[in-house]
Amino acid sequence: MAWTWPFAGRGRVRPEERREKKAASGFVALHMQGEAAWTRRDYAGLARQGYMLNPVAHRCVRLVAEASASAPLVLYQSGQELERHPALELLAKPNPRQTGAAFMEALAGHLLISGNAYVEMTQAGEDARELHLLRPDRVSVVEDADGWPAALDYRTGKARRRIALGDEAGALHLTLFHPLDDHYGFAPLEAALMALDTHNAAGRWNKALLDNSARPSGALVYAPKEGGNLSDEQFDRLKLQLEDGYSGATHAGRPMLLEGGLDWKAMGLTPKDMDFIEAKNAASRDIALAFGVPPMLLGIPGDNTYANYQEANRAFYRLTVLPMLGKVAAALSAFLSARFGEELRIWYDPDGIEGLSLEREALWRRLQAADFITDDEKREAVGYGKRASGD
């Protein structure tokens, strides 16, 4: 097959002229190294290519968000735990559409996918309040004259409204640390972008290979001993036979009959040559690493860091879930304290977290065996007050 260089300075060659200038025999393939295509680093791109299309990223977000939402929250005022308070009722039922667990799960999901979470408090009556989450891709931070964040612009379709930020304002902006941005957070999913695109591309390549009868790409080379080329009729007939008789998964394994002078030359790597399975597992481990989820919890082979599943689960709660819970609880404490005009402290109850039950049992056994401290000191060590007199 002949060609002309685009910079040769000559006019385009007509099809009949190109036909006459073809090489004596064979085909010529030109390989150009293309630039890698990456997922867009915005909320919509990360949500679609990550959470909605990648099973590893989806499961990582679900694990962290659901574990964070399942932890019970308690409210303290002046060091005393409160059993009843309007803030507790608000956290238990933030709005008519969501329960407290669903609200916390969505908040954690926004943080993990976009690095930002926006909470708005609205008045639903004289004494009633509601908490609503704003979708991160619809919100932008507005700066004041000094460059500090002063408000949020929320856009839905053509509608746009501004929500003030501050102690007495009705919005809260939570972020994950971003080294290069003053106002927006950095998403863990963005740190795993290379592994995410590699994993997705491997899945698409495998699907395309299966649709193509599980054969790698190649070429039929016509190189007869006496020389010559395929006629137009032979070329069209061969192309039609390949498309109709050998393409698609339904024709997998069908033998191909090659006429004289035709030879198959592979032009792509096989799954074995690419070490396909290990490449996907390596990408999966990188995605799990960015989210702080031990690969053992996801069933990804090749990770033997933890002795067993229980150790991996305990590390997951200690290193990933509890730090996120503490960050969210501290931000909600300051926000609700300003709105209710009281000094409130929201925190999680470690005794109600099922993933820490083994640690809790081990602590109780150690305290039970410690005969050098009193019963009241043991109760205080596990978060309980002193016993009432006569109890």
C-alpha positions, 0 to 999 in steps of 0.5 A, a space after each residue: 500500500 503506497 502513501 504520500 507524505 503530507 509535507 511533500 509539497 505535491 498534490 493529492 494522488 488520485 485513487 487510480 494513481 495510488 493503485 498503480 504505485 503500490 508496492 510489489 507485494 505485501 502490506 505496510 503498517 505504520 504505528 504512531 505512539 499516541 498520547 494517553 487519554 485521561 479522565 477529566 479531573 472534575 466531579 462529573 468525570 471522577 463520579 462517572 469513570 470512578 464511582 459509576 464505572 469502576 468496581 474497585 473505586 465504587 466499593 472503596 467509596 461505599 466501604 468508607 461512606 457506609 462505615 462512617 454512617 454506621 457509627 453512632 453520634 453522641 452530643 456533649 455540652 460542658 463535658 456531659 453527654 446529652 440524651 435529648 437536644 434539638 441538635 441530636 434530633 436534627 442529626 437523626 433526621 436532617 431533612 424529610 428525604 434522608 435519615 441521619 445515616 443516609 445523610 452522613 453516607 452521602 456527605 462522606 461520598 462527596 468528600 471521597 469523590 470530589 474532596 468537598 462537601 457542602 451542607 446548608 441549614 434552612 429554616 423549616 418553621 419557627 423552631 424547625 431546621 433542616 440540613 441539606 447537602 449541595 452537589 459539589 459540581 453545582 457549587 463555587 466558592 466566592 471570595 471577598 476583597 481580601 481573598 478569603 471565602 465569603 459565600 457559596 454560589 449554588 447553581 441549578 439550571 438557570 437558577 442561581 443563589 448565594 449562601 453566606 459563609 461564616 459563624 452565623 451563616 447557613 452553609 458549611 464547607 468541608 474539604 480534604 487537604 489540597 496542597 495547591 488550592 486555598 479553597 477547594 479540597 483534593 479528592 482521593 479518587 483524583 490521586 488514583 487517577 492513573 490506576 483508575 484509567 489503567 483499570 478501566 482501559 484494561 476492562 474495555 480492552 478485554 471486552 473488545 478482545 472478547 467481542 473480536 473472538 478473543 483474538 489479538 489484532 493482526 493483519 493478513 499479509 499477501 505475499 505470493 512467491 511470484 509477486 503481484 497484488 490482490 485485485 479489487 474484487 479479491 480485496 473486497 471479497 476477503 474483507 467481506 468474508 472476514 467481517 461476516 464470518 470471523 468477527 464477533 463473539 458468536 464466531 469465536 473458534 471458527 477456523 479460517 481458510 487462507 488462500 495461496 499467498 495469504 499469511 496471518 501476522 499478529 500485530 498486538 500483544 496477547 493477554 498472556 504477553 501483557 500479564 493482563 491479570 497482574 496489571 489489573 490487580 496492581 491498578 486495583 491495589 493502587 486505587 484501594 491505597 488512595 482510599 485507605 482501604 486494605 486490599 484484603 477487604 476487597 478480595 484483591 490478591 497479592 497483598 499479605 500485609 495483614 495477618 488476617 481479615 480481622 486485623 485488616 478490618 481493624 486497621 481500616 477503621 483506625 486509619 481511615 474511618 475514624 479520622 474521617 469521622 473525627 473531621 466531620 464531627 468537629 466541623 459539625 460541632 462548630 457549625 451547630 454551636 454557632 447556629 444554636 448559640 450553645 457550646 456543643 461537641 459532637 463525637 462518635 461513640 466507639 462502643 457502638 462501632 462493630 468493627 472495633 468490638 475486638 479492641 473493646 473486648 481486649 480493653 475490658 479484659 485488661 481492666 478486669 485483670 488490673 487489681 491496682 485500680 478501683 472500679 470507678 477508675 475502670 469505668 472512667 477508663 472505658 468512658 463511663 462515669 462513676 457509679 451512683 452511691 449505693 449501686 
